[in-house]
Amino acid sequence: MTQIARPGACEVCTAYWVTGVGRFVTLGESPARMAEIWRCRVCGAYWQVGDFDRPKVIRADDARSALPDLDVIEATLGVDFPQAPPLPPAP
């Protein structure tokens, strides 16, 4: 099998953008970023999904910056997310 996963994400959530099959939870909207923040139930990766940009994997700190009440949102959902995979250092 060819690996199609993006750095910091699993094959399931990366393939979603091709297949439409995935296990995401929408955590909220960030008006400042004009995007929604999603999280994969399989690997725990955070995704920024915007109207004017391609979906991209973001760090947990970036997700918290976009949604300051992220910890409360996740606790309210009651989903046991796995630890997000590490992203490579920014260039």
C-alpha positions in Angstrom: 0.0 0.0 0.0 1.3 3.4 -0.9 1.5 5.8 2.0 -0.6 8.9 1.4 -0.5 10.5 4.9 0.6 14.0 5.3 3.2 14.8 7.9 1.4 15.0 11.3 -1.7 13.1 10.1 -2.8 9.5 9.4 -3.8 7.9 6.1 -7.4 7.9 7.1 -7.7 11.7 7.6 -5.4 12.5 4.7 -7.5 10.3 2.3 -10.7 12.1 3.4 -10.0 14.9 0.9 -10.1 12.3 -1.9 -12.6 9.7 -0.7 -15.0 11.8 1.5 -14.7 9.0 4.1 -13.2 10.0 7.4 -13.7 10.3 11.1 -13.5 14.1 11.8 -15.1 16.1 14.5 -15.6 19.8 13.8 -14.4 21.7 16.9 -15.5 25.2 15.9 -15.1 28.2 13.6 -12.4 30.8 13.7 -13.7 34.0 12.2 -10.2 35.5 12.3 -8.9 32.7 10.1 -12.1 32.3 8.1 -11.8 28.5 8.8 -13.1 25.7 10.8 -10.9 23.6 13.1 -11.4 19.8 12.7 -9.8 16.9 14.6 -9.3 13.4 13.4 -10.8 10.7 15.7 -8.2 8.1 14.4 -4.9 9.9 14.9 -5.8 13.1 16.8 -4.5 15.5 14.1 -5.9 19.1 14.0 -6.9 20.4 10.6 -7.7 23.9 9.5 -10.3 23.9 6.8 -10.9 27.2 5.3 -12.9 28.7 2.5 -9.9 30.3 0.7 -7.2 27.8 1.4 -6.5 24.1 1.1 -7.1 22.0 4.2 -3.9 21.8 6.3 -2.6 20.0 9.3 -1.9 22.4 12.2 -0.2 22.1 15.5 -2.2 21.9 18.8 -0.9 25.4 19.7 -2.3 26.8 16.4 -5.7 25.2 17.1 -5.7 26.8 20.6 -4.8 30.1 19.0 -7.7 29.8 16.6 -10.1 28.5 19.3 -9.1 29.9 22.7 -11.7 27.6 24.5 -10.4 24.5 22.7 -9.9 22.5 25.9 -13.4 23.2 27.1 -14.8 22.3 23.7 -13.0 19.0 23.6 -14.0 18.2 27.2 -17.6 18.9 26.4 -17.6 16.6 23.4 -16.4 13.7 25.5 -14.3 12.2 22.7 -11.2 10.4 23.7 -8.9 11.8 21.0 -5.4 10.2 20.6 -2.3 12.3 21.0 -1.8 14.2 17.7 1.2 13.0 15.6 4.2 15.4 15.7 4.6 17.8 12.8 8.1 18.4 11.4 9.7 21.7 12.4 8.6 24.7 10.4 11.1 25.8 7.7 
